Amino acid sequence: HQRRARPVVDIEALAATAIFPSMQETMNFVAKLKNASLDDSVSKLNEDAIERLRNPPSRPISIENPGTRFSISAYLALESASQNAYNRVCQAARSSFAGSSGADDILSFYNVEKLIASYTGVVSMEHDMCRNTCIAYTGPFSQLEVCPTCEVSRWKEERLQGNRGRSKVAAQTFTTIPIGPQLQALYRHKDSAIDMDYLHRRTQEILRQLQETGSIPVIDDVVMGWDYLGAVLDGDIKPNDIVLMVSIDGAQLYDSKELDCWIYIWIILHVRPGGFIPGPNKPKHLDSFLFPGLHHLSALQAEGLPIWNARMDSRYVSDLYLLFTTADGPGLVYWNGMVGHSGKNGCRMYCGVISRRKTQGKHYYPALLRPRDRCVRGSDHLDIDVFNLPLGGCTDYLANLKTIVAIRNQTQWDKKKTETGLTKPPLLLRLHPNRCLGVPLCITTDIMHLAGNISDLLLSLWRGTIDHADSDDPERWPWAVLADEAVWRAHGEAVVRAGFHLPGSYDRKPRNIAEKINTQYKTWEFQLYTFALAPILLYSVLPSPFWENYCKLVRGFQIMCQSTLTKDELLDAHALLCSWEHEFELTYYSLLESRIHFVRPCVHQVVHLVSEAIYKGPPSCYAQWTMERMIGSLGEQIRQPSKPFANLAREGVRRCQVNSLLSAMPELDDSGNGLPSGAENLDDGYVLLRKRAKNSIIPRGDEATAISHFLGPGHVLPRIKKWARLRLPNGQIARSAWREKLRPPEQLRVSRNVKFLSDGETQCGEVQYFTRLANVGDGGSWEYIDVAIIRNYSTPDEDLLRLSNQVVLASTLLDLLSVIRIKQIAGVVAMIPRRMVLPSGVEQDVYCMMERPGFDVSTWGVQYSVYGDGDDDEGGEDVE
């Protein structure tokens, strides 16, 4: 694959062309980053903080005083408790251990937080902002006293008037947490320093592999992406450098309130909050809020970040490289300066494909095929082959950037932003050119929000609720099968029933979609529903051509959600997703101008998933799930509803300080990664968990036959004890029918169905129980053979497998018992009971296997339909 070149921008020359006031303003912000320094007033760091940043401690943290150690341990243990709870615990310790060593040195809550800050060097920076969240008073706005947007004073007027203007107190502030001290803390213990060396070690492995074989057979990290490898081969990323990603998103702190704020985080091997922007209003000039954090990064890029590495006991200067910027679709515009998704050149990846609009319409849609009934001028360009879609990072970016900066008035801006797909120069332009991948290459796909957007599109089509022309009655749409209220309600109830068969490791199960779709159906619920459950429930409900098209999307998306991608899987996903997009336009949009809005931006973005994975690594590496979890985790800690923004920012700072302390002193982390009482570690990530039978028994009947067959001739049937649960290397807990069937069905999340490998093939079974078979080994010593007693499922119906492109697997539960080694088990799966008319015409009760999105999907040895003959495509048309 050809490496994509980073655009080289002459900032000074570009700034000289800016005439329009808004462009001059944006270029002023960009220019302010040029000579960024830690000594700038922008940094808001005191002399001690700057000195520590430039000369970090050269020894591990050591806490000798038992009172101090107790204080920190209590503080960490009471993380989710109140300040009052900490003080009461400490007071009890002082009283109970009065006179003991260190008892008098137990610290107050204020002093223990102060001590942790001094150990880590992690501090926050506060900057003034408009109370209406219009702007932040940073960069070119730093000297303003009135917001230029809403004309509200910067200051608390009551304080200003009360002391006749002598004391100016900001009406509102926002918090930025510098990343430099947090990175230094990650090297202050040899274990975390080894973790931080992961990127370099892995890079060397990949480069050796490339030299030996000329290819990368498996992609499971950003290290395998050509954008990263290109920066390494160019010498921009060196062995001791630190590679960063940054992500931004809005957060709704309470479900019942429109109380939003904006958060951005830095992602290394760890996640660190970077800044908090209070709401509830949406920032009107987000660059001014991002400026302090990027200013700090730019300053560190200019002079380097001094590191003391505990593993090597050495000091060196590390350069910081910003690789990717992530956000949801609308949020990406804050990083890249591009138009919204409805622009003529609106591809998030900036591939250069021109969208189309309706006659007299203003919004553009990324339809690759030209409408055949009528077509407005400017949207009548030739059809675009989806299998040869241009790569993201169009080479026209630099020329278009120059065009948009040089506009002279509002009218010209309106015209040129449509043509170029750009609205302004991004703040990232000013970062060191050899320390940043740069726009547009640094922009990433977001598979998390993409799942939600596709779900919304498909459901609006199937329910007939999408906007449509008056003459285009949804009652005539063959795909609008959920428009009937009775069918829609029955479908929602089927979703609920299926939820009881989803293992607990599948996290939140989908609620009744017919009742909850308009009340914040969660993104993960959509992911489970659209890309795992709905293909099962909509079989024979959605007409066959549309259902088969839908299954291509599902299978391709399932592949791309994996954390590990092989070359063959990428080829398959590309074929499936491109075929789905092409058929989608032909069947739903039908090349009618009135339906062109059916081709939403998410339809186009799906096709970029594979090519972007080749350049950036698996989409799971830069999906917004990380941000989503951080927002949820921080939100749980808000305890003062009257001051949610201040409390959130304080919790973010505290989180950075604590995580930095635990990186430097991992021995303080007693969060408990040990095994529960009575567990049996089987190595390789497999752990037997209780409950376990108190008494051993001799197996009887079919169980005895299966165990005897497993052990082979000449072995005495051993006494066994049943075990109830097994923890797998992927973190899932497999349960057993022995204990699970004791619970009422309505209280279950069935977790006893597993997939396992037998003779190189994937099979499914229901675990009856786990046990350890005592056996005499070859050397005459006793050993345990760890096994699962399985009730097998039949081989999936092959015709349905082929018709669904391996998405719907319909099996029956056999009476056959077998014994497998525990380490043959690959994962816990859901088996959804359904009554189906199979492609053969036989109607029967079956179980449909459903895998957890994001885990490796199974391959069943059936060729995908996109590789078959045209004649073979007709094979499923007799299925109604």
N, C-alpha and C positions, 0 to 999 in steps of 0.2 A: 504494500500500500504506500502511495506517495505521501510523504509528510507534508502537512499544511504549514505554510510560512506565516509567522506572526506579522501583522502589518507594522511597518516602521513609520511612526508619525513624527514629523518635525513640529513640536508643540509651539515653538516661538513663531514659526511661519504661519501655522494655523491660527494662532491668536491674533496675528496682525491682520487677518482677513475678516475678523469679527466686527460687524457694524451694528447689527440689530441689538438693542439693549439686553435682551434676555440671553443672547449668545455671548455678549461681552461679560455678563454676570457669571455665566457658567464657566467660561474660559478663565475668569479671574479665580474661581475656586480651583480649577485645574492647575493654574500657574502657582497658586499658593503652596501647592505640595512640592514644588520643584526643589526648594532649599530647606525642606522640613528638617528640623533639628529637635533633639530632646530638650534643648535649652529654650525653645520657643515658648512664648506665653500660651500658645495653643495647648501645649501638653498638660499644663496645670500640675506638673509634678514638682515637688519641693526638691531642694538641693540634696537631701539625704536619699530620696528615692532615685534621683538621677545618678548619684554616685554609686549606689548599690547596683543599678542596672548596668553601669559601665565597669564595675568591679565586683562581680558577684562573689559570695563566700566560697572559699576553696576547701571546704570540709563538710562532712555530713552533719546533720542536726543531731545533737546529743542532749538529752534531758536527764539530768542526774537527780534533781530534786524530786522526791516522791510526791510532794504536795502539788508541784507543777504538773507532773505526769498524771496524777489523779484528776486535776482540773481539766486537762485537755481530753482525757479519756471520758470523763463525765459529759463534757460538752459535746463530744462526738456521739456518745450513746444516746443523748437526749436531743438529737438533731430535730426531731419532729415535735418536741415538747416546747413548753413556754419558757421564757426567761425566769419566771417565778419557780417553775419546777427545778431548774438548774440550781437556783439559789437555795431552795429547800434541801436538795440532796447534799449540797456542799455544807450547809449548816448542820445537817445530821451527821456528816462525816467528821466535822470539827468537834462536835459534842461527843460522839462515840469514841473517837480516837484522840481525845485531848491528851497532850503530853507526848504523843507518838511523833516519830520523825516525820517532818513535813506537814503535820496537821495544821500548824499555824500559817503555812505558806499556800494553803488552798486559795485560789484566786476568785475574785468576783466575776460576774458575767462580763462586765465591761473590760476588765483587765485580761481575761483569758482570750477574748476576741482581739484585743490589742496585741497580745503576745503572739498569737497565730499570725497576725498581719506582719509582725516584725520578723518572724521566722521565715515567712514565704516571700516577703517583699511585694505582695499583691495589694495594690491600692486602687481606688477608683478616682475618676476625674469627673467633676461636675461643671456643666456649662449652662449658661442661661438660654432660655427659649421663649418663644411667644406662648402666652397662656392658652391661645387657641390652636397651638401646634402648627402654626403656619411655617415658621422658620426657626432655626437655631441661630443664636448670635455668635457665629463662628466665622472664620475666614474673612471674606470681604464684608460680612454683616456684623463683625465683632464690635464695631464702634457705634452701631445704631442704638437709639434709645426708644424708638417706636417701630413697630412691625410695619414694613412697607406694604404688606398685603391687607391686613385688617385695621391698621392704624391704631392699634391698642398699645399702651405704654409697656415697656419692658419691665417696669418696676411695680412693686406693691405701692400703689398710690397713697393708701392710708398711712403707711410708714413714712413715705416721702413727705407728705404734708404735715405729719405730726412732728417732724424734727426739722421742718423748713428746708428740706432738700439736702441735709447734711449726710444722711444715711440712705444709700440706695440698695434695696434688697430685691433680688429678682422675683418676679411673680411666679415663675415656674422654672425648673431646671430638669436636665436629663443626665443620665449616668453613662459613662464610657469606662470600660475596664481594659487597661492596656494589656496586650498579649505578651509583651517581652518578659516580665517577671514570671509569668506562668510557664513559659517555655524553659526558662532557666531552672525552675524548680523540678522539671521533669528529668533533669540530669544529675540531681543531687544525691541519688541513691543508685547503686550499681544495677539493681534489678530494673528500675524504670529507665535507666540509661541504655540497658540492653534492649528494652522494648523500643526505645527511640531509634535504635540502630537498625530496626526491622527494614525500613525502606531501602537503606543502602545494601543490606545483605540480599534482599530479594532482587534488587536491581542487578546486582552482580550475577545472580543465578540466571536471570532472564537473558542478560547479555551473553553469558557463556553458552546458553542454550541456542541463542540465535547464531552464534559463531559456529556451533557444532552441527546444527540441523537446518538453519536458515528459516525457521518458522517458530511460531508460538502456538502449540497445540491446544492449550487451555487458557482462557481468560478468566481470572478470578480476583483481579485487583486493578487499581488504576495504574499500577506498575507495568502492566502489559499493554496499556494504551499507547498508541503512537504519539499522541501529544506529549505525554510525560517522557517517553523514551527519546523523542526528538530533542527535548530540552536537555536531557542528560548527554546525548551524543554531541550536541552543540556546545557543551561545557557550561551551560547556564545553571544547571543543578549539579553541584559537586558533592563528594562523599559526606561532608560534615554539614551540609545545608539542611534546613528545615522546610518542608513543603506544607503549605496551608491550603485549606478550602474555607470559604466563608459563605454563610447562608442567612437569609433574612426572611421574615414572615410576620404577619400580623397575628395577634393573639387576643382572643375573647376570653376575659378572665372569669366571667360568670355567664352561665347559659341563659339566665333570666334577664340579663342587662346588656344593653348595647355599650359595653365598656371595653374599648379596644386599646391595645398599645402595640408597638412594634418592637421586635427583638431581633438582634443578629448575633450569631455565634461563630466561633472559630472551630474548625475541625482539623485535628492532627490524628494521632492515634486515639486521642481523647477529645472530649467536647468541652469547650469553655465559652461561657457567655461573653459577648463582646460589648454589648450596649443595650440600653433600654430607653425607648422613646415613649413617654406618656401620651395617652389619648385624652378624651375619647375621640377627638377628631383625627382624621387622616392627615399626615404631614403633607404640606403643599410644596415644600422644598426639601426633599429628603437628603439631597447632597449635603446640605448644611448640617444635618444630624450625623451623617456618616463621616463627615470630614475629620473630627478628632481621632477616630479609630484608624482611618486610613492615613492620617498625618503621622500618627505614632508608627504605623507600619512603614511608611515612607522614610521616616527618620532612621529606623533600624536598618532599612535596606541601604541607606546612604553610608552609615558608619559601621554596620555589622553588629551582631548581637554576641557579646562575650559569653562563653559557656565554660563552666567547670564541669568536666565529665568524671563522675565518681568511678565509673568502670575503668577508665584509663588513667585516672588521677592526673589529668592534664587540662590545660586551658587552651582555648582556641576561639576564633571568631567565626560564627556561623552566619551565612546569608539566608534571608527569608524569601522563599519563592511562593507567590500566590498562584496556585494552579487553576482552581475552578471557583466560580461564583454560582451559587444555587439559590433558587426560589421557586415559587409556583409561577404559572404563566404570567399573570399580571405583575407579580413582583419582580420578574426578570428585567422589566424596563428600567428599574432603579439602578441596576448594574450596567446595562448595555446602552441606555439612551435611545432605544428603538421605539417604534410606534406600538400601539396595542395590537392584539391579535386580529383585529378586524381591518388591518391596513392592507394596502395593495401589495406591499412587500413585507408581509407581516409574519413570516416564518420565524419562530423563536430561535432556530439554529442559523438564521440568516443564510439560507441556501440560494436566494436570488430568484426563486420561482415566483412569478407574478400571479396574484389571485384574480378572481373575476367578480363582477358585481351585476346586480340586476339593472335593467333600464330604469333610470332616475333614482337608483339606490345609492347610498353612501357607504355602506359596509361592503367589504370585500371578503370573499370566501375562497379557500384554496382548492377549488375544483380543478383537477388536472385535465379533465375532458371538457371540451367546448360545448355549450348548449347548442342543440340542433334546431330548436324551434325559432328562437331569435336571440340575438346577442349584441349588446351595446359595444360601441367602438371603444377600444382599449382593453376589452375583455375577450376579444375575438381571436386571440393568438391561437396557434395550433395546439393540438392535444400534446400532452407531456407524458412520456412513457414512465410509469411508476417504477419499473424495474431499472431505470437509468436516471433516477432522481439525482440532481446535483448534490454534492456534499455540503454540509453546513460550513460556515466561514467563507462566504462568497468573496472572491478576490476583488470585487467592485467596492468593498467596504471603504477603503481609503479614499477613493474618488468621491463616493457618496458622502463621506464625512466632511470632506472639503466643501462640497456643495452646500450642505445644510448649515455649516458654520458661516458661510459667506452670504447668506440671505440678507436682504436689506429691509424687509418690512413683513408685517403679519400675513399679507396676501401671498407673498412669495414663500413664506414659511409653510403655509397651508398647502401650497402646491408641491413644494419640494419634499416635504415629509411624506407625502403620498408616493412620490416617485422613488425616493431613496429608502423608505422604511425607517428613517432616523428622525429623531426630534431634537437631539442635542448631543454634544460630545460627552462621553461618560467620564466620571471622576477618575476612573481607573487608568485613564490615559497617562497620567503623570507619574504612576509608579515606575520604578526603574525598569527600563525595557528588557534587561536581561534577568529580571527577578519576578516576572509576571507573564503568564501565557497570553494575556491581553484579549481585549474584545476584538472580534466576535468569538474567538476560539475557546475562551474560558467559559462560555455559556453552556449550561448542561440541560439535558432533558430531565423531567421530573416524573418518574413512572407512578409516583403516589397520586398526585393530583390528576394525572392523565387517566388513571383508572376511574376516578370520580367523574371526570368530564365525559368519558366515553359512556359510562353507565347512564348519565343524565340524557345523553343524546339517544341511545338505543331505547331507553324506556319511554322517552317522549314520542318516539316513532311508533313503538309497539302499542302505546296507549292512545295514539292519535292526538296528543296534546301539543305537538310542535306547531309553531305558526305555519299557516298555509293559506294559499289563495282561496277566495270564496268559491271559485269554481272547482277547486281540488278537494272534494269531500273525503275526509278520512274513512268514511264508511266504504269507500271503494278501494281503500288500500288493503291489499291482501296480507300485509304484514301486521296490521293494527289489530292483533288478536286479543290484546288486553284492554281494548277500548270498552268492551262489554263489562259492565260493572260486576256482574255475577262471576264472570271468568276471573276478573281482577281480584275480587275478594277471595275466591277459591285458591288463587295462586298465592296470595299473601298467607293464607292458612297453611298451605303446603310448605312455605318457607319456615314457618314456626315449627311444624312437625319435624322437618328435616333438622332443625337446630338441636334437637335432643340427641341426634346421632353424630354431632360434631364434637370431637374430643376437646377437652379443656385446653389443650395446647394450641388450638385454633383461635384462642383469645375470644373476643366478643363475638357471639354468634349473631347472625342477622335477625333483626326483629321483623314483625309483620310488615312487609314493605308496602302493602296496600293501605296500612294505617299510619305508618311512620315516615313515609318518603318525604313528606312536606314538613317534618318536625326534626330536622337535623339528623338524618340518616348518616352515620359516620362513614368516613372514607374507607375504613377497614371493613365495615359491613358491605359497602359496595364492592370492594375487592373480592370478598368471599362470595357474594351473591353473583356478580356478573361474570367472574372468571373462574368459578368452580361449581356453584350450585345451580344457577339458572339454566345452563345447557342440559342438565338432567331433567329439571322440572318442565322445560319448554319443549322437550322432545315430543313430537306428534301434536303439539299445540301451535307452535310457530310453523308455518308452511315449510316444506322440505327445502326448497332452494334458499330461503332466508336463514333457516336453521343451520344448514350446511355452511353457508357463508359466515354465520356467526361463530361456528366452531373453529373455523380457520383463524379468526381473530383471537379466540380464547386460547387455542394451542400456541400460537405465536407469542402471545402475551405471557402465558405461563412459562415458556422457555426463557423469555427475556427478564422475568422476575427472579430467576435463579441467581445465586451468588457465584456459580461456576458455569462457564459457557465454553463448550468445545467448538472447534471449527465446523463440524457437521451440524451442530445445533444452531449455530449462527446462520448457516446456509438454509436450514429448514425454516427458521423463524423469518428470514428475509423473504423466502418464497411464499410462506403462508400469509404474512402481513401485507405484502405487496398484492398478492392475489385477492385478499380480503378487500383492500382499498379499491382496487379496480372494479371488482364485482359490486361493492357498495355504491359506487357512483352509477354503475349501469342499472342497478335494480331499484335503489331508493330514490336517488336524484333523477335517474332516468334521462339525463341530459336535457332536462326541462329548465328553462331559466327561472320559472316560478319556484322551483325546488332547490335552487342552487345553495340556499342557506342550510340545507341538510348536511352539506359538506363543511362541517365546523373545523376549526383549527386542530382539534384533537385528532381528527381523521388523518390529517397531513402529518402531524407529529409522530404518530405511530410508525410511519414508514421510516423515520429517521432513527428509530431505536437501535437497529442493528449497526448501521454505519457509525453512529456515535459511540457505540460500545467498542468497536474496533479501535477508535481513537482515544476513548476515555476510560475504558474498562466497563464492567457490568453496571447497568443503571442502578442497581441496588446500592452501589458504593456512594452515590451522590443524590439519592432520592431524599425527599423531605421528611421521611419517617424519623430521621435523627432529630430534626427540628421539632417535629410533632411531639416526640417523647420528652424533649427538653422543656417545651412549653407546659406539657402536662405535669411534669415533675416539679417545675417551679411554681405552677399554679396551686398545687396541693399545699404549698407552704404558706400561702397568704392567710394571715390570721387577723388582719385589721381591715375590715371592709370599708372603713371610712377613709383609709389611705392606701388603696390597693397598689397604685403605681410606685409610691415610695417603698412600700413593703416588698414589692416584687424586685425592685432594683437592689434593695438591701440584701434580699435572699440570694440574688445573683452574685453579688460581691462575696457574700459569705461562702457560697458554693465554690467559687474560684479559689478562695483562700483555703478552705478545707481540702479540696481536691489536690491543691498544690502541696499542702502539708502531708497528705497521705502518699503522694508521689515521692516526696523526700524522706518520709518515715513510714514505709508500708507496714511496719510492725504494729502501728497504731490501728490498722484496719482489722477489726475483729468482727466484721459484718457476717462472718460465718460462711466460708465456702467448704467447710468440712462436711462429712457425711452424717446423716441423722443416726440416732441410736439404733443399733441392731442391723444397720445396712451392711451389705457384703460387696466390697469393691472387686469387680471382675476384670479390671484393667481395660485399657483402650476406650474409656468413657462409658462403659457399661456398669451399672450398679443395681444390685437386687435390693428392693426396699420392702419393708414390712407393710402389711401384716404377713406373718409366717405361722403356719400351723404349729400348735404346741407339741403334738405327738406325730411320730413317724408312722407311716402306713405302708402296707404292701399293695401296689396297684392291682386293680381287678378289671376284668372284662376287656373292652376295646383299648383302654389305657395301657393295660399290661401287654396286650398284643403289640401296640405301637412301640412301647419302650423296648420290648424284646427284639422286635424287628430292627430298631435303631442300634441296639448293642450288638446284634449279630449272634451267631451260634456259639455255644460254649460259655455264655455269660449268665450268671445267676441273677434273677430279677431282684434288684436291691430295694430296701425300704427307702421311702422318700418322705420329705416334708414339702408341703406346698408353699410357694411364695406368691404374694398377690400382685406385686408391681415391679417394673423394671425401668430404670432411667437410661435413656439412650444417649449416644454421643452428641446428638443434635439438641439435647435438652428436653425432649419430649418424655412423658411418662406413659409407658404402656401398662395397662391394667389387665385384669383377668376376669373371665366369666365366674370363676370360683367365688370372688367377693363382690364383683360389680352387680351381679344379678340379685343380690340380697336387697338392693336399694329399689325403691319405687321408680318406675320408668320416668315419671314426670320430674324426678330429681336428678336424672342422669345426664351426663355428657359422655356418651359411650366412647371409651378409650381402649377397648380390648381388641380392636382390629388392627392388624399390622401388615406391612408388606415386607417380604424377605426374599433373599436370593437363594435359588436352588438350581444347581447345575448351570449357573450363568444366566438363568432366566428369573424374572420377577414374578412372584406369586403372592397371593393374599390369603390370610387366615384369621380365624378368631382364636385368641389365646384362651385356653381353658385354665391353665395355671403355669407357673414357672417352677422349676425344681433343680436340684443338684443330684446327679447320679453318682454314687460312690463306685469307683471302678479301680481295678488293679492295673497299673500301667505296665509298660514294657520292662521296666527295671524291677518289677515286683513290688513297688511302693504304691500306696493308695493315692488316688487323685479324684478330683470332682470333674464331672462333665456337666456343664451348665446348659440346660435345655429348656425349651418351651413346648408344652403339649398343645398342639394346634388342631383346630377343626378347619379343614380347607375349604376355600371357595373355588368354584369351577373356573376354568379358563374363560376370560371374557368373550362375549359373542363377537366373532370376528367381523361379521358384516357391519354391525353397529360401530365397531372400532374403526373400520375403514371409512364408513359414512361420516363419522364425527371427527375424523383426523386425530384419533386416539384421545378424544376428550371424554366420551361417555363409555364407561366400561361396565357392562351388565353381566353379573355373575349370579350363580345360585350357591347357597350354603349347603355343602355336602355333608353326609354322615361320616365321611372318612376322617379318622384321626391320624395325625402324623407327629413325629418328634423332630424338631430342628435345633441346631445349636443356637444359643442366644445371640451370638455375634453374627448370625446370618440376618438378623432383623435390621432393616434399614430405616424404618420409620413407622409412626402411628398414622393410620388413615381413617377416614370416615367411610362407612358403607351405608348408603341411603336406600331404604326400602322403597321400591316402586312397583307398580303393576304396569307392564309395557306390552305393546304389540311390537315384537322384534321385526327387523327387516324381512325375516323369513315368513312373516305372517302369523307366527305363533304368539299367542298372548299368555304371559306368565308373570309370576311374582319374581322379582330379581332384586339384587343389591348392586347399587351403582357406586363405584369407588370414587372418592373425592379427596384429592391431596391438598395439603395446606399451601396456599400461595406463598411463593418465596423459597420453598424447599425444592430440592431436585425432583423433577418430574420423571416418571417411569416411562420407559420405551417398550412397546409391546410387539415390535417386529412386523408392523403393518405399514405398508408404504403410504405416505401422504398423498392425497388426491391431486395435489398440484404437480406431482411428478408423473401422473398417469396419462393414458391416452384420452383424447376427447370423448371417445365412445364410452370409456369407463365412467365418465361423469354422470351417465344416465342411470347408473345402477340403483340409485335410491329413490327414483321417482314414484315407485309404487307405494312408498310409505306416506301415509296421510298424516 
